[in-house]
Amino acid sequence: MHLPPESSEQRSEMLDPHRREKREDAATEITGRLLQKGVEVNTDEDPAVLADLLTAVERFESAVIEAGGDPMVNMPTSTDPESPDFVLPPRSGDESLDAYATRIDEAAEKLEARIE
């Protein structure tokens, strides 16, 4: 039997037949966490990209807290946020998840700079 290249996803799946299921489970869990935070995503996105987005969102929320805000009051769906800067930036319709995560990180950086 000939194995695909060591770095390939196909090889990983051959060596761990449950790998795809684990990835799908991870995507579902991360998607659920993002949806709770007001971020619209789909479970069919790459779990690694979803994880990066979740990390960016959590960094932003931490910056909001450090700046004296409350992430629950400043949800993207909030009608009366404490400050527009405390609301997670919305994703534009054609924006990739990578680009969106980068923009959220930049917004977190701006909040962190205000704190220092």
N, CA, C and O atoms as a DFTB+ gen file, in Angstrom:
464 C
 N C O
     1  1       0.840      -1.175       0.000
     2  2       0.000       0.000       0.000
     3  2       0.892       1.247       0.000
     4  3       1.862       1.328       0.754
     5  1       0.561       2.180      -0.825
     6  2       1.332       3.417      -0.953
     7  2       0.625       4.530      -0.186
     8  3      -0.540       4.834      -0.446
     9  1       1.341       5.133       0.760
    10  2       0.773       6.224       1.557
    11  2       0.994       7.560       0.862
    12  3       2.039       7.781       0.250
    13  1       0.008       8.451       0.956
    14  2       0.192       9.801       0.416
    15  2       1.300      10.522       1.189
    16  3       1.757      10.021       2.216
    17  1       1.736      11.691       0.708
    18  2       2.790      12.445       1.415
    19  2       2.444      12.653       2.882
    20  3       1.275      12.786       3.247
    21  1       3.479      12.680       3.716
    22  2       3.307      12.761       5.165
    23  2       2.499      13.982       5.600
    24  3       1.784      13.920       6.601
    25  1       2.599      15.072       4.876
    26  2       1.922      16.304       5.278
    27  2       0.474      16.381       4.786
    28  3      -0.214      17.360       5.078
    29  1       0.003      15.395       4.060
    30  2      -1.328      15.502       3.464
    31  2      -2.443      15.120       4.436
    32  3      -2.264      14.282       5.320
    33  1      -3.589      15.754       4.246
    34  2      -4.777      15.459       5.047
    35  2      -5.239      14.035       4.766
    36  3      -5.717      13.345       5.667
    37  1      -5.101      13.598       3.529
    38  2      -5.509      12.244       3.153
    39  2      -4.742      11.207       3.972
    40  3      -5.329      10.241       4.461
    41  1      -3.453      11.404       4.121
    42  2      -2.642      10.475       4.917
    43  2      -3.088      10.493       6.374
    44  3      -3.219       9.444       7.005
    45  1      -3.317      11.682       6.898
    46  2      -3.769      11.800       8.284
    47  2      -5.074      11.048       8.496
    48  3      -5.255      10.380       9.514
    49  1      -5.978      11.157       7.537
    50  2      -7.257      10.453       7.658
    51  2      -7.086       8.941       7.551
    52  3      -7.818       8.181       8.185
    53  1      -6.117       8.510       6.746
    54  2      -5.867       7.072       6.633
    55  2      -5.335       6.523       7.959
    56  3      -5.697       5.421       8.371
    57  1      -4.485       7.289       8.614
    58  2      -3.885       6.843       9.872
    59  2      -4.843       6.989      11.049
    60  3      -4.727       6.266      12.038
    61  1      -5.786       7.917      10.947
    62  2      -6.786       8.136      11.997
    63  2      -8.152       8.240      11.328
    64  3      -8.561       9.328      10.921
    65  1      -8.857       7.125      11.212
    66  2     -10.119       7.119      10.483
    67  2     -11.194       8.035      11.089
    68  3     -12.177       8.350      10.420
    69  1     -11.022       8.455      12.321
    70  2     -12.021       9.320      12.959
    71  2     -11.645      10.802      12.865
    72  3     -12.331      11.661      13.420
    73  1     -10.565      11.087      12.168
    74  2     -10.070      12.465      12.066
    75  2     -11.120      13.411      11.486
    76  3     -11.338      14.498      12.021
    77  1     -11.759      13.012      10.418
    78  2     -12.762      13.879       9.783
    79  2     -13.901      14.168      10.756
    80  3     -14.374      15.301      10.851
    81  1     -14.335      13.143      11.471
    82  2     -15.412      13.315      12.456
    83  2     -14.979      14.278      13.563
    84  3     -15.763      15.121      14.000
    85  1     -13.736      14.151      14.012
    86  2     -13.217      15.041      15.053
    87  2     -13.180      16.489      14.557
    88  3     -13.527      17.414      15.291
    89  1     -12.758      16.672      13.305
    90  2     -12.708      18.019      12.727
    91  2     -14.112      18.610      12.626
    92  3     -14.322      19.788      12.916
    93  1     -15.063      17.786      12.215
    94  2     -16.447      18.260      12.107
    95  2     -17.008      18.610      13.485
    96  3     -17.715      19.606      13.634
    97  1     -16.694      17.797      14.484
    98  2     -17.132      18.084      15.849
    99  2     -16.526      19.394      16.357
   100  3     -17.203      20.200      16.995
   101  1     -15.248      19.588      16.064
   102  2     -14.580      20.827      16.482
   103  2     -15.216      22.033      15.804
   104  3     -15.444      23.062      16.441
   105  1     -15.501      21.905      14.508
   106  2     -16.130      23.009      13.773
   107  2     -17.504      23.319      14.356
   108  3     -17.874      24.487      14.478
   109  1     -18.259      22.295      14.716
   110  2     -19.579      22.498      15.293
   111  2     -19.482      23.208      16.640
   112  3     -20.249      24.131      16.915
   113  1     -18.543      22.780      17.477
   114  2     -18.376      23.401      18.793
   115  2     -17.955      24.871      18.667
   116  3     -18.517      25.744      19.329
   117  1     -16.977      25.128      17.825
   118  2     -16.496      26.502      17.663
   119  2     -17.575      27.380      17.048
   120  3     -17.750      28.529      17.454
   121  1     -18.295      26.846      16.076
   122  2     -19.382      27.600      15.454
   123  2     -20.420      27.987      16.496
   124  3     -20.902      29.120      16.507
   125  1     -20.761      27.060      17.363
   126  2     -21.726      27.346      18.429
   127  2     -21.244      28.455      19.344
   128  3     -22.015      29.339      19.715
   129  1     -19.981      28.411      19.706
   130  2     -19.417      29.452      20.582
   131  2     -19.428      30.808      19.891
   132  3     -19.727      31.825      20.516
   133  1     -19.100      30.824      18.597
   134  2     -19.116      32.087      17.854
   135  2     -20.535      32.624      17.712
   136  3     -20.758      33.828      17.840
   137  1     -21.490      31.742      17.451
   138  2     -22.880      32.181      17.332
   139  2     -23.378      32.795      18.637
   140  3     -24.124      33.774      18.619
   141  1     -22.965      32.219      19.779
   142  2     -23.337      32.784      21.084
   143  2     -22.777      34.189      21.261
   144  3     -23.336      34.998      22.002
   145  1     -21.683      34.472      20.588
   146  2     -21.045      35.786      20.700
   147  2     -21.546      36.746      19.627
   148  3     -21.059      37.871      19.515
   149  1     -22.523      36.296      18.837
   150  2     -23.120      37.152      17.818
   151  2     -22.413      37.136      16.484
   152  3     -22.649      38.014      15.654
   153  1     -21.542      36.153      16.251
   154  2     -20.794      36.064      14.993
   155  2     -21.423      34.968      14.134
   156  3     -21.470      33.804      14.533
   157  1     -21.899      35.349      12.960
   158  2     -22.536      34.400      12.054
   159  2     -21.481      33.655      11.229
   160  3     -20.743      34.263      10.454
   161  1     -21.423      32.340      11.407
   162  2     -20.527      31.473      10.640
   163  2     -21.248      30.161      10.379
   164  3     -22.318      29.905      10.930
   165  1     -20.648      29.332       9.530
   166  2     -21.215      28.022       9.204
   167  2     -20.288      26.917       9.671
   168  3     -19.077      27.113       9.778
   169  1     -20.855      25.764       9.947
   170  2     -20.049      24.625      10.390
   171  2     -19.195      24.059       9.265
   172  3     -18.287      23.271       9.530
   173  1     -19.460      24.441       8.009
   174  2     -18.672      23.900       6.905
   175  2     -17.380      24.676       6.664
   176  3     -16.644      24.389       5.721
   177  1     -17.109      25.660       7.521
   178  2     -15.850      26.406       7.426
   179  2     -14.711      25.550       7.968
   180  3     -14.941      24.604       8.721
   181  1     -13.496      25.883       7.586
   182  2     -12.304      25.184       8.061
   183  2     -12.178      25.387       9.575
   184  3     -12.131      26.527      10.038
   185  1     -12.124      24.294      10.354
   186  2     -12.028      24.422      11.811
   187  2     -10.839      25.259      12.276
   188  3     -10.939      25.955      13.287
   189  1      -9.733      25.207      11.569
   190  2      -8.565      25.999      11.962
   191  2      -8.858      27.491      11.805
   192  3      -8.459      28.298      12.645
   193  1      -9.544      27.849      10.743
   194  2      -9.897      29.256      10.521
   195  2     -10.931      29.695      11.553
   196  3     -10.865      30.811      12.068
   197  1     -11.884      28.815      11.852
   198  2     -12.875      29.117      12.891
   199  2     -12.195      29.338      14.235
   200  3     -12.563      30.246      14.981
   201  1     -11.207      28.511      14.541
   202  2     -10.479      28.649      15.810
   203  2      -9.732      29.981      15.857
   204  3      -9.707      30.637      16.898
   205  1      -9.124      30.384      14.745
   206  2      -8.444      31.682      14.691
   207  2      -9.435      32.822      14.906
   208  3      -9.133      33.797      15.595
   209  1     -10.611      32.693      14.316
   210  2     -11.639      33.724      14.482
   211  2     -12.097      33.786      15.929
   212  3     -12.257      34.875      16.481
   213  1     -12.309      32.635      16.548
   214  2     -12.714      32.606      17.952
   215  2     -11.649      33.247      18.834
   216  3     -11.978      33.986      19.762
   217  1     -10.390      32.975      18.556
   218  2      -9.293      33.583      19.317
   219  2      -9.330      35.105      19.186
   220  3      -9.142      35.820      20.170
   221  1      -9.570      35.596      17.974
   222  2      -9.645      37.043      17.749
   223  2     -10.835      37.644      18.507
   224  3     -10.714      38.710      19.111
   225  1     -11.972      36.964      18.472
   226  2     -13.171      37.458      19.166
   227  2     -12.921      37.491      20.669
   228  3     -13.290      38.458      21.335
   229  1     -12.304      36.456      21.206
   230  2     -12.020      36.412      22.639
   231  2     -11.009      37.484      23.035
   232  3     -11.108      38.058      24.120
   233  1     -10.052      37.755      22.177
   234  2      -9.091      38.839      22.447
   235  2      -9.832      40.177      22.491
   236  3      -9.588      41.000      23.373
   237  1     -10.735      40.385      21.535
   238  2     -11.511      41.621      21.492
   239  2     -12.346      41.770      22.763
   240  3     -12.388      42.841      23.368
   241  1     -13.009      40.683      23.160
   242  2     -13.827      40.729      24.378
   243  2     -12.970      41.054      25.607
   244  3     -13.393      41.821      26.472
   245  1     -11.785      40.482      25.683
   246  2     -10.886      40.780      26.807
   247  2     -10.488      42.251      26.812
   248  3     -10.400      42.872      27.871
   249  1     -10.249      42.801      25.633
   250  2      -9.895      44.216      25.533
   251  2     -11.064      45.094      25.967
   252  3     -10.868      46.117      26.623
   253  1     -12.278      44.693      25.601
   254  2     -13.471      45.442      26.025
   255  2     -13.567      45.440      27.550
   256  3     -13.826      46.478      28.158
   257  1     -13.362      44.289      28.161
   258  2     -13.428      44.169      29.622
   259  2     -12.350      45.038      30.266
   260  3     -12.622      45.763      31.223
   261  1     -11.126      44.964      29.739
   262  2     -10.019      45.760      30.284
   263  2     -10.298      47.260      30.171
   264  3      -9.838      48.048      30.997
   265  1     -11.054      47.646      29.141
   266  2     -11.379      49.061      28.940
   267  2     -12.605      49.478      29.749
   268  3     -13.048      50.624      29.674
   269  1     -13.154      48.530      30.529
   270  2     -14.282      48.860      31.396
   271  2     -15.639      48.542      30.811
   272  3     -16.663      48.915      31.382
   273  1     -15.661      47.860      29.685
   274  2     -16.931      47.516      29.045
   275  2     -17.404      46.126      29.412
   276  3     -16.682      45.349      30.036
   277  1     -18.615      45.832      29.017
   278  2     -19.234      44.535      29.260
   279  2     -19.607      43.921      27.914
   280  3     -20.474      44.451      27.219
   281  1     -18.964      42.807      27.529
   282  2     -19.257      42.192      26.234
   283  2     -20.740      41.810      26.053
   284  3     -21.239      41.788      24.927
   285  1     -21.430      41.515      27.138
   286  2     -22.841      41.132      27.024
   287  2     -23.721      42.337      26.683
   288  3     -24.747      42.188      26.020
   289  1     -23.327      43.511      27.127
   290  2     -24.076      44.735      26.826
   291  2     -23.724      45.226      25.427
   292  3     -24.519      45.912      24.784
   293  1     -22.548      44.878      24.967
   294  2     -22.030      45.384      23.697
   295  2     -22.007      44.322      22.601
   296  3     -21.082      44.283      21.790
   297  1     -23.017      43.470      22.580
   298  2     -23.141      42.442      21.549
   299  2     -23.399      43.113      20.198
   300  3     -23.897      44.238      20.157
   301  1     -23.067      42.440      19.095
   302  2     -23.357      43.013      17.780
   303  2     -24.843      43.336      17.591
   304  3     -25.193      44.196      16.783
   305  1     -25.710      42.653      18.327
   306  2     -27.156      42.890      18.206
   307  2     -27.674      43.899      19.223
   308  3     -28.875      44.167      19.263
   309  1     -26.791      44.464      20.048
   310  2     -27.204      45.414      21.080
   311  2     -27.786      46.679      20.449
   312  3     -27.246      47.218      19.482
   313  1     -28.886      47.130      21.015
   314  2     -29.493      48.368      20.524
   315  2     -28.938      49.586      21.245
   316  3     -29.019      50.700      20.729
   317  1     -28.373      49.386      22.438
   318  2     -27.850      50.504      23.218
   319  2     -26.498      50.140      23.835
   320  3     -26.400      49.973      25.050
   321  1     -25.441      50.014      22.996
   322  2     -24.129      49.653      23.548
   323  2     -23.537      50.796      24.367
   324  3     -23.900      51.960      24.198
   325  1     -22.616      50.433      25.258
   326  2     -21.916      51.428      26.074
   327  2     -21.083      52.362      25.193
   328  3     -21.017      53.568      25.431
   329  1     -20.462      51.793      24.190
   330  2     -19.621      52.542      23.262
   331  2     -19.572      51.764      21.948
   332  3     -19.468      50.537      21.969
   333  1     -19.643      52.441      20.822
   334  2     -19.524      51.730      19.541
   335  2     -18.196      50.975      19.413
   336  3     -18.118      49.951      18.734
   337  1     -17.152      51.494      20.076
   338  2     -15.849      50.824      20.032
   339  2     -15.859      49.483      20.751
   340  3     -14.993      48.644      20.507
   341  1     -16.829      49.273      21.635
   342  2     -16.923      48.029      22.398
   343  2     -17.728      46.951      21.675
   344  3     -17.833      45.823      22.157
   345  1     -18.291      47.293      20.531
   346  2     -19.105      46.339      19.764
   347  2     -18.214      45.679      18.720
   348  3     -17.482      46.346      17.989
   349  1     -18.294      44.361      18.671
   350  2     -17.522      43.593      17.697
   351  2     -17.850      44.098      16.296
   352  3     -19.023      44.210      15.942
   353  1     -16.830      44.403      15.494
   354  2     -17.105      44.884      14.134
   355  2     -17.905      43.848      13.343
   356  3     -17.638      42.652      13.452
   357  1     -18.869      44.287      12.558
   358  2     -19.637      43.327      11.757
   359  2     -18.812      42.809      10.575
   360  3     -17.913      43.494      10.087
   361  1     -19.121      41.628      10.137
   362  2     -18.454      41.029       8.978
   363  2     -19.194      41.467       7.723
   364  3     -20.420      41.383       7.656
   365  1     -18.453      41.931       6.741
   366  2     -19.097      42.290       5.481
   367  2     -19.405      41.013       4.706
   368  3     -18.755      39.986       4.900
   369  1     -20.388      41.088       3.841
   370  2     -20.898      39.908       3.139
   371  2     -19.878      39.104       2.374
   372  3     -19.972      37.877       2.325
   373  1     -18.902      39.764       1.771
   374  2     -17.930      39.051       0.949
   375  2     -16.580      38.880       1.645
   376  3     -15.606      38.460       1.019
   377  1     -16.522      39.201       2.926
   378  2     -15.261      39.149       3.671
   379  2     -14.933      37.714       4.089
   380  3     -15.781      37.008       4.634
   381  1     -13.708      37.297       3.830
   382  2     -13.284      35.958       4.253
   383  2     -13.161      35.928       5.771
   384  3     -13.016      36.970       6.410
   385  1     -13.218      34.736       6.343
   386  2     -13.067      34.614       7.795
   387  2     -11.671      35.055       8.235
   388  3     -11.514      35.648       9.302
   389  1     -10.668      34.768       7.424
   390  2      -9.307      35.200       7.755
   391  2      -9.228      36.721       7.835
   392  3      -8.669      37.273       8.783
   393  1      -9.792      37.395       6.832
   394  2      -9.763      38.856       6.807
   395  2     -10.568      39.428       7.972
   396  3     -10.177      40.429       8.574
   397  1     -11.686      38.792       8.284
   398  2     -12.526      39.246       9.393
   399  2     -11.778      39.094      10.725
   400  3     -11.808      39.997      11.561
   401  1     -11.116      37.965      10.917
   402  2     -10.339      37.751      12.148
   403  2      -9.240      38.802      12.274
   404  3      -8.982      39.307      13.366
   405  1      -8.598      39.129      11.167
   406  2      -7.557      40.156      11.178
   407  2      -8.148      41.505      11.580
   408  3      -7.547      42.235      12.368
   409  1      -9.318      41.838      11.044
   410  2      -9.948      43.113      11.372
   411  2     -10.357      43.172      12.841
   412  3     -10.251      44.221      13.475
   413  1     -10.823      42.051      13.379
   414  2     -11.180      42.000      14.805
   415  2      -9.925      42.172      15.664
   416  3      -9.948      42.886      16.666
   417  1      -8.833      41.516      15.269
   418  2      -7.564      41.690      15.996
   419  2      -7.128      43.149      15.982
   420  3      -6.639      43.660      16.990
   421  1      -7.300      43.823      14.849
   422  2      -6.929      45.242      14.755
   423  2      -7.802      46.089      15.686
   424  3      -7.311      47.022      16.321
   425  1      -9.091      45.766      15.765
   426  2      -9.989      46.497      16.667
   427  2      -9.583      46.256      18.122
   428  3      -9.635      47.173      18.942
   429  1      -9.181      45.025      18.442
   430  2      -8.725      44.706      19.796
   431  2      -7.451      45.486      20.107
   432  3      -7.288      46.002      21.212
   433  1      -6.553      45.570      19.134
   434  2      -5.306      46.322      19.313
   435  2      -5.587      47.783      19.652
   436  3      -4.938      48.356      20.528
   437  1      -6.552      48.384      18.961
   438  2      -6.908      49.785      19.215
   439  2      -7.430      49.955      20.650
   440  3      -7.088      50.917      21.338
   441  1      -8.266      48.999      21.085
   442  2      -8.766      49.075      22.473
   443  2      -7.631      48.892      23.473
   444  3      -7.552      49.604      24.474
   445  1      -6.763      47.940      23.196
   446  2      -5.628      47.694      24.098
   447  2      -4.713      48.914      24.188
   448  3      -4.166      49.200      25.253
   449  1      -4.546      49.626      23.089
   450  2      -3.697      50.818      23.082
   451  2      -4.332      51.924      23.941
   452  3      -3.615      52.710      24.560
   453  1      -5.658      51.988      23.980
   454  2      -6.350      52.985      24.804
   455  2      -6.146      52.708      26.279
   456  3      -6.129      53.634      27.090
   457  1      -5.991      51.449      26.633
   458  2      -5.869      51.036      28.029
   459  2      -4.492      51.407      28.581
   460  3      -4.367      51.789      29.745
   461  1      -3.464      51.294      27.744
   462  2      -2.076      51.495      28.203
   463  2      -1.787      52.907      28.565
   464  3      -0.667      53.225      28.966
